[in-house]
Amino acid sequence: MRISVELIAVRSPLVGEGGALDVEDGATVARVLERLALPGGESYMTIVNGTSIGPGDREDAALSDGDAVTVFPPIKGG
């Protein structure tokens, strides 16, 4: 199945800043983050079709064909 991925303020060699990504049927948000091989091991924020998916829910958050996944680092400030 194919999903769209938008990366904000981070890059992945797999999709650059964004684009289509082919994943296996039943792929989860956790699996997609693993495949993206994002740098630094930060706890990235994830949004699927406009809904935030927290770190504790990523293993169970199955994706469907056509889903839009947005990934960005946590917002930091001082």
PyMOL Python script that loads the backbone (N, CA, C, O; Angstrom):
from pymol import cmd

cmd.read_pdbstr("""\
ATOM      1  N   MET A   1       0.848  -1.173   0.000  1.00  0.00           N
ATOM      2  CA  MET A   1       0.000   0.000   0.000  1.00  0.00           C
ATOM      3  C   MET A   1       0.888   1.229   0.000  1.00  0.00           C
ATOM      4  O   MET A   1       2.072   1.155   0.329  1.00  0.00           O
ATOM      5  N   ARG A   2       0.314   2.344  -0.366  1.00  0.00           N
ATOM      6  CA  ARG A   2       1.081   3.584  -0.488  1.00  0.00           C
ATOM      7  C   ARG A   2       0.507   4.641   0.457  1.00  0.00           C
ATOM      8  O   ARG A   2      -0.702   4.870   0.506  1.00  0.00           O
ATOM      9  N   ILE A   3       1.415   5.277   1.205  1.00  0.00           N
ATOM     10  CA  ILE A   3       1.036   6.385   2.081  1.00  0.00           C
ATOM     11  C   ILE A   3       1.832   7.607   1.653  1.00  0.00           C
ATOM     12  O   ILE A   3       2.820   7.490   0.928  1.00  0.00           O
ATOM     13  N   SER A   4       1.405   8.770   2.100  1.00  0.00           N
ATOM     14  CA  SER A   4       2.205   9.969   1.867  1.00  0.00           C
ATOM     15  C   SER A   4       2.871  10.349   3.184  1.00  0.00           C
ATOM     16  O   SER A   4       2.284  10.219   4.258  1.00  0.00           O
ATOM     17  N   VAL A   5       4.094  10.817   3.077  1.00  0.00           N
ATOM     18  CA  VAL A   5       4.867  11.203   4.249  1.00  0.00           C
ATOM     19  C   VAL A   5       5.349  12.629   4.059  1.00  0.00           C
ATOM     20  O   VAL A   5       5.928  12.964   3.026  1.00  0.00           O
ATOM     21  N   GLU A   6       5.112  13.464   5.054  1.00  0.00           N
ATOM     22  CA  GLU A   6       5.636  14.825   5.067  1.00  0.00           C
ATOM     23  C   GLU A   6       6.545  14.950   6.275  1.00  0.00           C
ATOM     24  O   GLU A   6       6.130  14.709   7.409  1.00  0.00           O
ATOM     25  N   LEU A   7       7.781  15.327   6.022  1.00  0.00           N
ATOM     26  CA  LEU A   7       8.750  15.524   7.095  1.00  0.00           C
ATOM     27  C   LEU A   7       8.982  17.017   7.272  1.00  0.00           C
ATOM     28  O   LEU A   7       9.258  17.727   6.305  1.00  0.00           O
ATOM     29  N   ILE A   8       8.870  17.489   8.503  1.00  0.00           N
ATOM     30  CA  ILE A   8       9.056  18.902   8.804  1.00  0.00           C
ATOM     31  C   ILE A   8      10.291  19.044   9.683  1.00  0.00           C
ATOM     32  O   ILE A   8      10.367  18.450  10.759  1.00  0.00           O
ATOM     33  N   ALA A   9      11.260  19.834   9.221  1.00  0.00           N
ATOM     34  CA  ALA A   9      12.497  20.117   9.960  1.00  0.00           C
ATOM     35  C   ALA A   9      13.332  18.864  10.217  1.00  0.00           C
ATOM     36  O   ALA A   9      14.119  18.827  11.162  1.00  0.00           O
ATOM     37  N   VAL A  10      13.167  17.855   9.394  1.00  0.00           N
ATOM     38  CA  VAL A  10      13.954  16.622   9.487  1.00  0.00           C
ATOM     39  C   VAL A  10      13.950  15.971   8.110  1.00  0.00           C
ATOM     40  O   VAL A  10      13.017  16.159   7.329  1.00  0.00           O
ATOM     41  N   ARG A  11      14.995  15.207   7.819  1.00  0.00           N
ATOM     42  CA  ARG A  11      15.079  14.532   6.525  1.00  0.00           C
ATOM     43  C   ARG A  11      15.332  13.048   6.719  1.00  0.00           C
ATOM     44  O   ARG A  11      15.936  12.618   7.702  1.00  0.00           O
ATOM     45  N   SER A  12      14.862  12.299   5.774  1.00  0.00           N
ATOM     46  CA  SER A  12      15.116  10.872   5.737  1.00  0.00           C
ATOM     47  C   SER A  12      15.638  10.523   4.349  1.00  0.00           C
ATOM     48  O   SER A  12      15.112  11.019   3.352  1.00  0.00           O
ATOM     49  N   PRO A  13      16.662   9.680   4.270  1.00  0.00           N
ATOM     50  CA  PRO A  13      17.147   9.293   2.945  1.00  0.00           C
ATOM     51  C   PRO A  13      16.098   8.530   2.144  1.00  0.00           C
ATOM     52  O   PRO A  13      16.211   8.408   0.924  1.00  0.00           O
ATOM     53  N   LEU A  14      15.093   8.025   2.819  1.00  0.00           N
ATOM     54  CA  LEU A  14      14.067   7.225   2.156  1.00  0.00           C
ATOM     55  C   LEU A  14      13.076   8.083   1.369  1.00  0.00           C
ATOM     56  O   LEU A  14      12.646   7.691   0.285  1.00  0.00           O
ATOM     57  N   VAL A  15      12.710   9.251   1.906  1.00  0.00           N
ATOM     58  CA  VAL A  15      11.701  10.082   1.237  1.00  0.00           C
ATOM     59  C   VAL A  15      12.076  11.557   1.142  1.00  0.00           C
ATOM     60  O   VAL A  15      11.244  12.360   0.721  1.00  0.00           O
ATOM     61  N   GLY A  16      13.285  11.943   1.512  1.00  0.00           N
ATOM     62  CA  GLY A  16      13.647  13.355   1.476  1.00  0.00           C
ATOM     63  C   GLY A  16      12.784  14.127   2.462  1.00  0.00           C
ATOM     64  O   GLY A  16      12.668  13.736   3.623  1.00  0.00           O
ATOM     65  N   GLU A  17      12.178  15.217   2.012  1.00  0.00           N
ATOM     66  CA  GLU A  17      11.303  16.005   2.879  1.00  0.00           C
ATOM     67  C   GLU A  17       9.862  15.520   2.820  1.00  0.00           C
ATOM     68  O   GLU A  17       9.030  15.951   3.618  1.00  0.00           O
ATOM     69  N   GLY A  18       9.574  14.665   1.920  1.00  0.00           N
ATOM     70  CA  GLY A  18       8.215  14.162   1.820  1.00  0.00           C
ATOM     71  C   GLY A  18       7.967  13.486   0.493  1.00  0.00           C
ATOM     72  O   GLY A  18       8.733  13.627  -0.460  1.00  0.00           O
ATOM     73  N   GLY A  19       6.900  12.764   0.459  1.00  0.00           N
ATOM     74  CA  GLY A  19       6.549  12.073  -0.764  1.00  0.00           C
ATOM     75  C   GLY A  19       5.827  10.784  -0.459  1.00  0.00           C
ATOM     76  O   GLY A  19       5.421  10.530   0.674  1.00  0.00           O
ATOM     77  N   ALA A  20       5.676   9.982  -1.478  1.00  0.00           N
ATOM     78  CA  ALA A  20       4.983   8.711  -1.334  1.00  0.00           C
ATOM     79  C   ALA A  20       5.943   7.653  -0.801  1.00  0.00           C
ATOM     80  O   ALA A  20       7.137   7.662  -1.101  1.00  0.00           O
ATOM     81  N   LEU A  21       5.398   6.754  -0.015  1.00  0.00           N
ATOM     82  CA  LEU A  21       6.179   5.653   0.534  1.00  0.00           C
ATOM     83  C   LEU A  21       5.338   4.391   0.446  1.00  0.00           C
ATOM     84  O   LEU A  21       4.198   4.361   0.907  1.00  0.00           O
ATOM     85  N   ASP A  22       5.904   3.355  -0.144  1.00  0.00           N
ATOM     86  CA  ASP A  22       5.226   2.062  -0.198  1.00  0.00           C
ATOM     87  C   ASP A  22       5.570   1.286   1.064  1.00  0.00           C
ATOM     88  O   ASP A  22       6.743   1.124   1.402  1.00  0.00           O
ATOM     89  N   VAL A  23       4.544   0.806   1.759  1.00  0.00           N
ATOM     90  CA  VAL A  23       4.723   0.028   2.986  1.00  0.00           C
ATOM     91  C   VAL A  23       3.875  -1.230   2.899  1.00  0.00           C
ATOM     92  O   VAL A  23       2.932  -1.305   2.112  1.00  0.00           O
ATOM     93  N   GLU A  24       4.220  -2.216   3.717  1.00  0.00           N
ATOM     94  CA  GLU A  24       3.467  -3.462   3.720  1.00  0.00           C
ATOM     95  C   GLU A  24       2.068  -3.239   4.296  1.00  0.00           C
ATOM     96  O   GLU A  24       1.868  -2.346   5.120  1.00  0.00           O
ATOM     97  N   ASP A  25       1.115  -4.043   3.867  1.00  0.00           N
ATOM     98  CA  ASP A  25      -0.236  -3.973   4.419  1.00  0.00           C
ATOM     99  C   ASP A  25      -0.165  -4.169   5.931  1.00  0.00           C
ATOM    100  O   ASP A  25       0.563  -5.033   6.420  1.00  0.00           O
ATOM    101  N   GLY A  26      -0.914  -3.370   6.654  1.00  0.00           N
ATOM    102  CA  GLY A  26      -0.943  -3.477   8.106  1.00  0.00           C
ATOM    103  C   GLY A  26       0.205  -2.767   8.805  1.00  0.00           C
ATOM    104  O   GLY A  26       0.351  -2.883  10.022  1.00  0.00           O
ATOM    105  N   ALA A  27       1.026  -2.028   8.052  1.00  0.00           N
ATOM    106  CA  ALA A  27       2.142  -1.307   8.669  1.00  0.00           C
ATOM    107  C   ALA A  27       1.615  -0.343   9.722  1.00  0.00           C
ATOM    108  O   ALA A  27       0.533   0.227   9.576  1.00  0.00           O
ATOM    109  N   THR A  28       2.381  -0.173  10.768  1.00  0.00           N
ATOM    110  CA  THR A  28       2.011   0.742  11.853  1.00  0.00           C
ATOM    111  C   THR A  28       2.847   2.013  11.759  1.00  0.00           C
ATOM    112  O   THR A  28       3.830   2.084  11.022  1.00  0.00           O
ATOM    113  N   VAL A  29       2.429   3.005  12.522  1.00  0.00           N
ATOM    114  CA  VAL A  29       3.198   4.248  12.602  1.00  0.00           C
ATOM    115  C   VAL A  29       4.609   3.944  13.107  1.00  0.00           C
ATOM    116  O   VAL A  29       5.580   4.511  12.606  1.00  0.00           O
ATOM    117  N   ALA A  30       4.730   3.060  14.088  1.00  0.00           N
ATOM    118  CA  ALA A  30       6.044   2.700  14.627  1.00  0.00           C
ATOM    119  C   ALA A  30       6.933   2.108  13.536  1.00  0.00           C
ATOM    120  O   ALA A  30       8.118   2.431  13.460  1.00  0.00           O
ATOM    121  N   ARG A  31       6.379   1.258  12.705  1.00  0.00           N
ATOM    122  CA  ARG A  31       7.153   0.628  11.622  1.00  0.00           C
ATOM    123  C   ARG A  31       7.598   1.661  10.602  1.00  0.00           C
ATOM    124  O   ARG A  31       8.724   1.594  10.108  1.00  0.00           O
ATOM    125  N   VAL A  32       6.740   2.607  10.281  1.00  0.00           N
ATOM    126  CA  VAL A  32       7.106   3.654   9.322  1.00  0.00           C
ATOM    127  C   VAL A  32       8.238   4.509   9.888  1.00  0.00           C
ATOM    128  O   VAL A  32       9.186   4.822   9.169  1.00  0.00           O
ATOM    129  N   LEU A  33       8.156   4.890  11.157  1.00  0.00           N
ATOM    130  CA  LEU A  33       9.228   5.675  11.766  1.00  0.00           C
ATOM    131  C   LEU A  33      10.545   4.903  11.750  1.00  0.00           C
ATOM    132  O   LEU A  33      11.609   5.476  11.514  1.00  0.00           O
ATOM    133  N   GLU A  34      10.462   3.623  11.998  1.00  0.00           N
ATOM    134  CA  GLU A  34      11.650   2.769  11.954  1.00  0.00           C
ATOM    135  C   GLU A  34      12.250   2.767  10.551  1.00  0.00           C
ATOM    136  O   GLU A  34      13.463   2.907  10.395  1.00  0.00           O
ATOM    137  N   ARG A  35      11.421   2.611   9.549  1.00  0.00           N
ATOM    138  CA  ARG A  35      11.893   2.588   8.154  1.00  0.00           C
ATOM    139  C   ARG A  35      12.478   3.919   7.709  1.00  0.00           C
ATOM    140  O   ARG A  35      13.383   3.948   6.876  1.00  0.00           O
ATOM    141  N   LEU A  36      11.971   5.022   8.254  1.00  0.00           N
ATOM    142  CA  LEU A  36      12.459   6.337   7.856  1.00  0.00           C
ATOM    143  C   LEU A  36      13.881   6.592   8.347  1.00  0.00           C
ATOM    144  O   LEU A  36      14.576   7.454   7.809  1.00  0.00           O
ATOM    145  N   ALA A  37      14.319   5.851   9.364  1.00  0.00           N
ATOM    146  CA  ALA A  37      15.687   5.982   9.892  1.00  0.00           C
ATOM    147  C   ALA A  37      16.036   7.436  10.174  1.00  0.00           C
ATOM    148  O   ALA A  37      17.045   7.950   9.691  1.00  0.00           O
ATOM    149  N   LEU A  38      15.199   8.085  10.954  1.00  0.00           N
ATOM    150  CA  LEU A  38      15.408   9.490  11.272  1.00  0.00           C
ATOM    151  C   LEU A  38      16.604   9.657  12.195  1.00  0.00           C
ATOM    152  O   LEU A  38      16.857   8.801  13.043  1.00  0.00           O
ATOM    153  N   PRO A  39      17.341  10.749  12.041  1.00  0.00           N
ATOM    154  CA  PRO A  39      18.559  10.950  12.825  1.00  0.00           C
ATOM    155  C   PRO A  39      18.286  11.304  14.287  1.00  0.00           C
ATOM    156  O   PRO A  39      17.242  11.863  14.622  1.00  0.00           O
ATOM    157  N   GLY A  40      19.223  10.973  15.126  1.00  0.00           N
ATOM    158  CA  GLY A  40      19.238  11.488  16.484  1.00  0.00           C
ATOM    159  C   GLY A  40      18.442  10.760  17.535  1.00  0.00           C
ATOM    160  O   GLY A  40      18.677  10.981  18.723  1.00  0.00           O
ATOM    161  N   GLY A  41      17.521   9.910  17.168  1.00  0.00           N
ATOM    162  CA  GLY A  41      16.745   9.190  18.164  1.00  0.00           C
ATOM    163  C   GLY A  41      15.804  10.064  18.969  1.00  0.00           C
ATOM    164  O   GLY A  41      15.360   9.665  20.045  1.00  0.00           O
ATOM    165  N   GLU A  42      15.491  11.257  18.464  1.00  0.00           N
ATOM    166  CA  GLU A  42      14.559  12.122  19.178  1.00  0.00           C
ATOM    167  C   GLU A  42      13.162  11.518  19.167  1.00  0.00           C
ATOM    168  O   GLU A  42      12.839  10.682  18.323  1.00  0.00           O
ATOM    169  N   SER A  43      12.364  11.939  20.087  1.00  0.00           N
ATOM    170  CA  SER A  43      10.976  11.498  20.142  1.00  0.00           C
ATOM    171  C   SER A  43      10.168  12.381  19.197  1.00  0.00           C
ATOM    172  O   SER A  43       9.691  13.447  19.587  1.00  0.00           O
ATOM    173  N   TYR A  44      10.023  11.941  17.978  1.00  0.00           N
ATOM    174  CA  TYR A  44       9.342  12.737  16.963  1.00  0.00           C
ATOM    175  C   TYR A  44       7.841  12.768  17.196  1.00  0.00           C
ATOM    176  O   TYR A  44       7.253  11.808  17.693  1.00  0.00           O
ATOM    177  N   MET A  45       7.243  13.872  16.833  1.00  0.00           N
ATOM    178  CA  MET A  45       5.795  14.017  16.871  1.00  0.00           C
ATOM    179  C   MET A  45       5.257  13.409  15.577  1.00  0.00           C
ATOM    180  O   MET A  45       5.859  13.565  14.514  1.00  0.00           O
ATOM    181  N   THR A  46       4.120  12.715  15.673  1.00  0.00           N
ATOM    182  CA  THR A  46       3.527  12.119  14.482  1.00  0.00           C
ATOM    183  C   THR A  46       2.044  12.455  14.408  1.00  0.00           C
ATOM    184  O   THR A  46       1.326  12.443  15.408  1.00  0.00           O
ATOM    185  N   ILE A  47       1.617  12.754  13.197  1.00  0.00           N
ATOM    186  CA  ILE A  47       0.210  13.060  12.925  1.00  0.00           C
ATOM    187  C   ILE A  47      -0.206  12.193  11.744  1.00  0.00           C
ATOM    188  O   ILE A  47       0.491  12.141  10.730  1.00  0.00           O
ATOM    189  N   VAL A  48      -1.332  11.519  11.874  1.00  0.00           N
ATOM    190  CA  VAL A  48      -1.872  10.709  10.791  1.00  0.00           C
ATOM    191  C   VAL A  48      -3.250  11.256  10.444  1.00  0.00           C
ATOM    192  O   VAL A  48      -4.161  11.252  11.271  1.00  0.00           O
ATOM    193  N   ASN A  49      -3.385  11.724   9.218  1.00  0.00           N
ATOM    194  CA  ASN A  49      -4.660  12.278   8.743  1.00  0.00           C
ATOM    195  C   ASN A  49      -5.219  13.323   9.707  1.00  0.00           C
ATOM    196  O   ASN A  49      -6.424  13.373   9.954  1.00  0.00           O
ATOM    197  N   GLY A  50      -4.326  14.157  10.249  1.00  0.00           N
ATOM    198  CA  GLY A  50      -4.749  15.252  11.115  1.00  0.00           C
ATOM    199  C   GLY A  50      -4.898  14.895  12.585  1.00  0.00           C
ATOM    200  O   GLY A  50      -5.250  15.761  13.387  1.00  0.00           O
ATOM    201  N   THR A  51      -4.643  13.653  12.964  1.00  0.00           N
ATOM    202  CA  THR A  51      -4.774  13.218  14.357  1.00  0.00           C
ATOM    203  C   THR A  51      -3.404  12.860  14.915  1.00  0.00           C
ATOM    204  O   THR A  51      -2.671  12.074  14.316  1.00  0.00           O
ATOM    205  N   SER A  52      -3.061  13.437  16.065  1.00  0.00           N
ATOM    206  CA  SER A  52      -1.787  13.155  16.705  1.00  0.00           C
ATOM    207  C   SER A  52      -1.754  11.718  17.219  1.00  0.00           C
ATOM    208  O   SER A  52      -2.718  11.237  17.814  1.00  0.00           O
ATOM    209  N   ILE A  53      -0.640  11.045  16.982  1.00  0.00           N
ATOM    210  CA  ILE A  53      -0.440   9.680  17.467  1.00  0.00           C
ATOM    211  C   ILE A  53       0.734   9.721  18.442  1.00  0.00           C
ATOM    212  O   ILE A  53       1.877   9.932  18.037  1.00  0.00           O
ATOM    213  N   GLY A  54       0.449   9.520  19.720  1.00  0.00           N
ATOM    214  CA  GLY A  54       1.478   9.581  20.754  1.00  0.00           C
ATOM    215  C   GLY A  54       2.394   8.381  20.723  1.00  0.00           C
ATOM    216  O   GLY A  54       2.055   7.351  20.141  1.00  0.00           O
ATOM    217  N   PRO A  55       3.570   8.508  21.354  1.00  0.00           N
ATOM    218  CA  PRO A  55       4.550   7.422  21.361  1.00  0.00           C
ATOM    219  C   PRO A  55       3.985   6.084  21.848  1.00  0.00           C
ATOM    220  O   PRO A  55       4.361   5.038  21.318  1.00  0.00           O
ATOM    221  N   GLY A  56       3.107   6.089  22.826  1.00  0.00           N
ATOM    222  CA  GLY A  56       2.551   4.855  23.352  1.00  0.00           C
ATOM    223  C   GLY A  56       1.526   4.188  22.453  1.00  0.00           C
ATOM    224  O   GLY A  56       1.153   3.038  22.683  1.00  0.00           O
ATOM    225  N   ASP A  57       1.068   4.902  21.429  1.00  0.00           N
ATOM    226  CA  ASP A  57       0.031   4.374  20.536  1.00  0.00           C
ATOM    227  C   ASP A  57       0.561   3.953  19.172  1.00  0.00           C
ATOM    228  O   ASP A  57      -0.191   3.403  18.368  1.00  0.00           O
ATOM    229  N   ARG A  58       1.825   4.195  18.896  1.00  0.00           N
ATOM    230  CA  ARG A  58       2.371   3.977  17.549  1.00  0.00           C
ATOM    231  C   ARG A  58       2.439   2.515  17.139  1.00  0.00           C
ATOM    232  O   ARG A  58       2.287   2.201  15.959  1.00  0.00           O
ATOM    233  N   GLU A  59       2.663   1.623  18.083  1.00  0.00           N
ATOM    234  CA  GLU A  59       2.741   0.193  17.767  1.00  0.00           C
ATOM    235  C   GLU A  59       1.392  -0.356  17.307  1.00  0.00           C
ATOM    236  O   GLU A  59       1.341  -1.298  16.516  1.00  0.00           O
ATOM    237  N   ASP A  60       0.302   0.231  17.803  1.00  0.00           N
ATOM    238  CA  ASP A  60      -1.043  -0.251  17.482  1.00  0.00           C
ATOM    239  C   ASP A  60      -1.743   0.568  16.403  1.00  0.00           C
ATOM    240  O   ASP A  60      -2.831   0.203  15.957  1.00  0.00           O
ATOM    241  N   ALA A  61      -1.130   1.670  15.981  1.00  0.00           N
ATOM    242  CA  ALA A  61      -1.764   2.563  15.006  1.00  0.00           C
ATOM    243  C   ALA A  61      -1.485   2.067  13.592  1.00  0.00           C
ATOM    244  O   ALA A  61      -0.505   2.467  12.963  1.00  0.00           O
ATOM    245  N   ALA A  62      -2.366   1.184  13.098  1.00  0.00           N
ATOM    246  CA  ALA A  62      -2.216   0.638  11.745  1.00  0.00           C
ATOM    247  C   ALA A  62      -2.604   1.682  10.708  1.00  0.00           C
ATOM    248  O   ALA A  62      -3.558   2.439  10.888  1.00  0.00           O
ATOM    249  N   LEU A  63      -1.854   1.704   9.637  1.00  0.00           N
ATOM    250  CA  LEU A  63      -2.108   2.648   8.558  1.00  0.00           C
ATOM    251  C   LEU A  63      -2.899   1.971   7.440  1.00  0.00           C
ATOM    252  O   LEU A  63      -2.896   0.749   7.295  1.00  0.00           O
ATOM    253  N   SER A  64      -3.574   2.807   6.659  1.00  0.00           N
ATOM    254  CA  SER A  64      -4.340   2.333   5.509  1.00  0.00           C
ATOM    255  C   SER A  64      -3.817   2.999   4.252  1.00  0.00           C
ATOM    256  O   SER A  64      -3.180   4.051   4.310  1.00  0.00           O
ATOM    257  N   ASP A  65      -4.090   2.382   3.127  1.00  0.00           N
ATOM    258  CA  ASP A  65      -3.687   2.943   1.850  1.00  0.00           C
ATOM    259  C   ASP A  65      -4.194   4.379   1.731  1.00  0.00           C
ATOM    260  O   ASP A  65      -5.364   4.655   1.992  1.00  0.00           O
ATOM    261  N   GLY A  66      -3.306   5.288   1.336  1.00  0.00           N
ATOM    262  CA  GLY A  66      -3.680   6.681   1.138  1.00  0.00           C
ATOM    263  C   GLY A  66      -3.543   7.561   2.361  1.00  0.00           C
ATOM    264  O   GLY A  66      -3.746   8.771   2.268  1.00  0.00           O
ATOM    265  N   ASP A  67      -3.200   6.980   3.523  1.00  0.00           N
ATOM    266  CA  ASP A  67      -3.039   7.797   4.732  1.00  0.00           C
ATOM    267  C   ASP A  67      -1.916   8.808   4.542  1.00  0.00           C
ATOM    268  O   ASP A  67      -0.965   8.577   3.795  1.00  0.00           O
ATOM    269  N   ALA A  68      -2.051   9.933   5.239  1.00  0.00           N
ATOM    270  CA  ALA A  68      -1.045  10.986   5.225  1.00  0.00           C
ATOM    271  C   ALA A  68      -0.396  11.047   6.605  1.00  0.00           C
ATOM    272  O   ALA A  68      -1.069  11.275   7.610  1.00  0.00           O
ATOM    273  N   VAL A  69       0.918  10.842   6.640  1.00  0.00           N
ATOM    274  CA  VAL A  69       1.675  10.845   7.889  1.00  0.00           C
ATOM    275  C   VAL A  69       2.603  12.054   7.883  1.00  0.00           C
ATOM    276  O   VAL A  69       3.369  12.255   6.940  1.00  0.00           O
ATOM    277  N   THR A  70       2.528  12.855   8.940  1.00  0.00           N
ATOM    278  CA  THR A  70       3.413  14.011   9.105  1.00  0.00           C
ATOM    279  C   THR A  70       4.290  13.745  10.316  1.00  0.00           C
ATOM    280  O   THR A  70       3.809  13.307  11.361  1.00  0.00           O
ATOM    281  N   VAL A  71       5.586  14.013  10.168  1.00  0.00           N
ATOM    282  CA  VAL A  71       6.557  13.752  11.237  1.00  0.00           C
ATOM    283  C   VAL A  71       7.389  15.004  11.437  1.00  0.00           C
ATOM    284  O   VAL A  71       7.867  15.603  10.473  1.00  0.00           O
ATOM    285  N   PHE A  72       7.564  15.402  12.703  1.00  0.00           N
ATOM    286  CA  PHE A  72       8.409  16.553  13.003  1.00  0.00           C
ATOM    287  C   PHE A  72       8.985  16.414  14.412  1.00  0.00           C
ATOM    288  O   PHE A  72       8.410  15.732  15.260  1.00  0.00           O
ATOM    289  N   PRO A  73      10.135  17.074  14.656  1.00  0.00           N
ATOM    290  CA  PRO A  73      10.729  16.984  15.984  1.00  0.00           C
ATOM    291  C   PRO A  73       9.877  17.758  16.984  1.00  0.00           C
ATOM    292  O   PRO A  73       9.098  18.628  16.593  1.00  0.00           O
ATOM    293  N   PRO A  74      10.020  17.448  18.270  1.00  0.00           N
ATOM    294  CA  PRO A  74       9.260  18.178  19.278  1.00  0.00           C
ATOM    295  C   PRO A  74       9.613  19.663  19.251  1.00  0.00           C
ATOM    296  O   PRO A  74      10.745  20.046  18.953  1.00  0.00           O
ATOM    297  N   ILE A  75       8.650  20.462  19.559  1.00  0.00           N
ATOM    298  CA  ILE A  75       8.867  21.909  19.597  1.00  0.00           C
ATOM    299  C   ILE A  75       9.577  22.235  20.904  1.00  0.00           C
ATOM    300  O   ILE A  75       9.135  21.850  21.987  1.00  0.00           O
ATOM    301  N   LYS A  76      10.689  22.957  20.775  1.00  0.00           N
ATOM    302  CA  LYS A  76      11.480  23.313  21.948  1.00  0.00           C
ATOM    303  C   LYS A  76      11.561  24.829  22.024  1.00  0.00           C
ATOM    304  O   LYS A  76      11.529  25.528  21.011  1.00  0.00           O
ATOM    305  N   GLY A  77      11.662  25.296  23.209  1.00  0.00           N
ATOM    306  CA  GLY A  77      11.782  26.747  23.383  1.00  0.00           C
ATOM    307  C   GLY A  77      12.383  27.083  24.730  1.00  0.00           C
ATOM    308  O   GLY A  77      12.642  26.207  25.555  1.00  0.00           O
ATOM    309  N   GLY A  78      12.593  28.329  24.928  1.00  0.00           N
ATOM    310  CA  GLY A  78      13.252  28.706  26.171  1.00  0.00           C
ATOM    311  C   GLY A  78      12.583  29.808  26.889  1.00  0.00           C
ATOM    312  O   GLY A  78      13.042  30.220  27.954  1.00  0.00           O
TER     313      GLY A  78
END
""", "prot")
cmd.dss("prot")
cmd.show_as("cartoon", "prot")
cmd.util.cbc("prot")
cmd.orient("prot")
